[in-house]
């Protein structure tokens, strides 16, 4: 254990005994509140969609009219997720069967989010939080590693492009002028590939359209077959620019599409509806059967929502579901990304050290209490994720923070006020994405030098 971290047993003794008391009655009350908010939201949206006046409105006005309702309904779906999250950590109730049943109701039935597969991947996230290779749910990439991988890939592509372009230019040209043009363009393409900066901002102006323009010129200005090969490689070159450009365009709206990708495409740790990927490599037959039971219940729930809502399905469920994903991604990203948060390699990681690499945030306006203090009680949750229910996180956090300060562990607990979280998430994704600065990627050698 690092000198900079207290032991988990010591920290447990610092917290009030009631912090670890589970209460089925309390949990059911919060479940009822969130389920009511979700149900009322869906019912209001359906009533609006089925009204006569709604159908005479232009589509854009319909969308604008429903948006606030969808965001609020999505928020209560997110609150239900947090209740189901307690079920996954066995803190909803002291009874295992109740945790299982209400976990399925919250996640698989209400949210079409397979409960058991999510529980499996999320449990690993807690066991190995901020471990560079074992925390599968966190796609952080050190900039140094990213740059070295990109440099090798593009150098290899440059070499291949050079050979192919030279061959195309020297063997298929029918006159000297065309041959010289091909060779010059080949050299230019290779130079751009080899010297492009992967960490740069997205290209603009001539740089963004140069590869396509180059291909058009070759097709339109020459009459031999060689430029076809040149044009193909120019498209390959542009793929890099297109990726950079679209990557930057899609960054800010990641909260709206990342959650379905995570659940159903298995990015980054494995599938949750179809059970594939690295999260399932060592799964037992029992774990797979339990996972597919949740997946089957989720599919049945999808069909049931379709039958129940009919033509209002998109407005009353799918759009709120996307906003539920927005809330989930936004809260999760801001909990785990900050300039003061470190990522550890295998030689330097420890459970307590990793657990403290999360950031408590106060959103304000009553939001923290409404979604069960998952934002401003996340540090203590990571330390005792199977022991403290959500309705005791606030008191436990205060006790932990005060105890750490009294014992001189200054700076170990991290907290910040984030009242502009709705805009802050877009700014953070645009500027930082999931990359970790090299100085925040900690190895044992770096720790020994700092101690």
Secondary structure, DSSP 8 states (H G I E B T S, - for coil): --TTS--HHHHHHHS-GGGG---HHHHHHHHHHHHHHHHHHHHHHHHHHTSHHHHTS-HHHHHHHHHHHHHHHHHHHHHHHHHHHHHHTT-S-SSHHHHHHHHIIIIIIIS---HHHHHHHHHHHHHTTTBTTT-TT---EEHHHHHHHHHHHHHHHHHHHHHHHHHHHHHS-SSHHHHHHHHHHHHHHHHHHHH--TTS----THHHHHHHHHHHHHHHH--STHHHHHHHHHHHHHHHHHHHHHHHHHHTTHHHHHHHIIIII-TTT--SSS--SGGGTT--HHHHHHHHHHHHHHHHHHHHHHHHHGGGHIIIIIHHHHHHHHHHHHHHHHHH--TT--EE-TTT--HHHHHTSS-EEE--TTHHHHTTTTTTTHHHHHHTTTT--GGGHHHHHHHHHHHHHHTT-TTTS-EEE-TTHHHHHHHHHHHTTTEE-GGGEE-HHHHHHH-
